[in-house]
Amino acid sequence: MDKILSQADWFERAKAVLPGGGFGNFDPTMFIRDGKGSRVWDENGKEYVDFLIGSGPMLLGHGHPEVLEAVAEQLPNGMTFFANNAAGVELAEEICRAVPCADQIRYVSSGGEADMYAIRLARAFTGRDKVVKFEGGYHGMSAEAQMSLAPSRMVNFPQAVPDSAGIPESVRAEMLIAPFNDPDFIRSLLAEHGDEVAAIIVEPLQRIIPPAPGFLQLLRDEADKYGIVLIFDEVVTGFRFSYGGAQELYGVTPDVATLGKVIGGGFPLAAIAGRADIMAHFDKATVGADKWLMQLGTLSGNPVAAVAGLKTMEVLRRDGAYDQLRANGQRLMDMAGAALSEQGIAHQIVGDPTLFEIVFADTQPRDYRDVFNADTAQGAKFNAVLMHEGIFKAPGKTYPSLALTEADFELTGKAYKVAAAALA
């Protein structure tokens, strides 16, 4: 009989073949063996309520039977073709029906790719080079996106701070960094540089921080004023906040949006969605060689991901799905807040019921620096206790799902109380 390996055993093996012993995503000492519904199990056999849900895609929970059935029907008919397929077209049609800004879409395999191409698309469309990005905003791993993502050294705006080695100095010169939720700064920045800016890229809800009333509309107005392409990064919020995403929820339509996670139903799939005249730059026959944006990918729009996404979206269209998702999230927020308030611990529950986190601070954060200056030691301890108590989540986010059960709420409520008591 083969020896059953523990998490520690697997980590030792991983360190020999993976830098840092991991894939670069989550805690490399954590190895997930199984996922079913709202739960996951690690290689030691410990069971958790899953609030990471694959960093967002598993909105219906793990192994949803209808998604599994759709995938099982597709697999014998082919896994990928590097050619058009009907399921990919049907999924594109549904995305265009759902997302306000989407006249057309182009598939890629990851949200980071979608963001990279969206920025390049804006440059192709406008003929300009500069990009406005908000400090703390996450837009994948491209050189542009790695500017002022999570700086530990605060500099004066709009100077960019690279978060990674290997980025040319020339990239920094094209990035203008702004504080989130600061309308006066944006007006001032664009008054000086607006005619040079190709794109404003923004998470409508930045990580967990909601936009201040009117802030997204201000970006829309300023983009129109200077002929700038407004990009909403909806890789996280798309089909999570509502069926039409954050742009539907907040009532502000960008020129281009990036989508991922939910649209692939747990498989690698993402998309750039936007206005037809902008998206035309992916079509050489329409715009000509000089304005054409070359884009291709081996797995783009592959049929397995497409059928998984189609079935996931079908489930989300059913009556009451989003009401239930929001109710699940609100219940978790209320339980966490009650547990911490009972212990007299200063905290803020930040975000949306479909995506939130607890920040240990006296006031609601409005931007990255407010979150950076919160009590991160308290947050780390709180999350460590939750993990010990059987709650699996990222350090900075809680993702509710539709798979949560009454037993999950009971276990989570108890864990919140234990974690709050540990901070008292």
ABEGO torsion letter per residue (X at the ends): XBBBBBAAAAAAAAAAABBGGBAGBBBAABBBABBBEABBBBAAGBBBBBAAGGGGABAAEBGBAAAAAAAAAAAAAEABAGBBBAAAAAAAAAAAAABAABABBBBBABAAAAAAAAAAAAAAAAGBABBBBBBGBBAEABAAAABGABBABBBBOABBBBABBGBBAAAAAABBBBBBGBAAAAAAAAAAAAAABABBBBBABBGABBBBBGAAAAAAAAAAAAGBBBBBBAAAABGAABAAEAAAAAGBBBABBBBBGAAAGGBBBBBBBBBAAAAAAABAAAAEAAABBBBBBAABGBAAAAAAAAAAAAAAABBGAAAAAAAAAAAAAAAAAAAAAAAGBBBBBBEBAABBBBBBBABBBABAAAAAABBAAAAAAAAAAAAAAGBBBBAABBBBBAABBAAAAAAAAAAAAAAAAAAX
